Amino acid sequence: MQNTWADEQAFQAADPRRRLSTDIDFGATWRASGSNDAWRVAWLRDTEELYLCRADAYDGSCTDVTVVAVLPEAAVERLLDGWRDARDRADGLDWLRERLRLLTPA
């Protein structure tokens, strides 16, 4: 299964459910340590995909779309508990990646 697309249009075209699905938006202010790029994190109800994409501040579009997990809503809520504080940190994406590592047994 592919988990990375060039942009939102390609992401949605690969599975039409994505275009029509409601989502939970976790904001577009996520950053990685040492980077000024802003990332959006969202979860799609119909596909249960948690994804991130590089946010374009000018038109609201996204590029570099990556599905980082497929989880039911309750699991996403547990995984991202505390996201409102983390998303505006200079290392917010690092926080998210660390939380995602909890999903995969060592």
C-alpha positions in Angstrom: 0.0 0.0 0.0 1.3 3.4 -1.0 1.5 5.8 2.0 2.9 9.0 0.4 1.4 11.3 -2.4 2.7 14.4 -4.0 -0.3 16.5 -3.1 -3.9 16.4 -1.7 -5.4 15.9 -5.2 -3.3 12.7 -5.8 -4.1 11.5 -2.3 -7.8 11.9 -2.8 -7.8 10.5 -6.3 -6.2 7.3 -5.0 -9.2 6.6 -2.8 -12.4 8.6 -3.5 -13.7 8.1 0.1 -11.0 10.6 1.2 -12.7 13.4 -0.8 -16.1 12.9 0.8 -15.0 11.9 4.3 -15.4 14.1 7.4 -12.2 14.6 9.2 -10.8 15.7 12.5 -8.3 18.5 11.9 -5.4 18.7 14.4 -4.1 21.9 13.0 -1.6 23.1 10.4 1.0 24.6 12.7 3.1 21.5 13.3 6.9 21.9 12.9 9.9 19.6 13.2 13.0 20.7 15.1 15.2 23.0 13.0 12.5 23.5 10.3 10.2 26.4 9.5 7.9 24.2 7.3 4.3 24.0 8.7 2.6 20.6 8.6 -1.1 19.8 8.9 -2.3 16.7 10.8 -5.7 15.3 10.2 -7.7 12.0 10.6 -10.3 10.8 8.0 -13.4 9.1 9.4 -14.2 6.9 6.4 -10.7 5.5 5.9 -9.5 5.8 9.5 -6.2 7.3 8.1 -4.2 9.7 10.2 -2.1 11.8 7.8 0.2 14.7 7.7 1.0 17.0 4.8 3.1 20.1 4.3 0.8 23.1 4.5 1.0 26.0 2.0 0.3 29.2 4.0 -0.9 31.0 0.9 -3.8 28.9 -0.4 -4.4 26.2 2.3 -3.3 23.4 0.0 -1.0 20.6 1.1 1.9 18.7 -0.5 3.9 15.7 0.6 0.9 13.9 2.0 1.8 10.9 4.2 -0.5 8.4 5.9 1.2 7.8 9.3 -1.3 5.4 10.8 -4.7 3.7 10.3 -6.6 3.8 13.5 -10.2 4.0 14.8 -11.2 7.3 16.2 -10.9 6.3 19.9 -7.3 5.3 19.3 -6.5 8.5 17.6 -7.9 10.5 20.5 -5.8 8.5 22.9 -2.7 8.8 20.7 -3.0 12.6 20.3 -4.0 13.4 23.8 -2.2 16.7 24.5 -1.9 17.7 20.8 -3.1 21.3 21.3 0.0 22.0 23.4 2.3 20.1 21.1 1.3 21.4 17.7 2.7 24.9 18.4 6.0 23.8 19.8 9.2 24.1 17.7 9.4 20.3 17.9 5.7 19.4 17.7 6.2 16.9 14.8 8.9 15.2 16.9 6.3 14.8 19.7 3.9 13.3 17.2 6.5 10.9 15.8 7.4 9.8 19.3 3.7 9.1 20.0 3.4 7.1 16.8 6.4 4.9 17.9 4.2 3.8 20.8 1.9 2.1 18.3 4.7 -0.2 17.1 6.0 -2.8 19.6 9.8 -2.8 19.9 
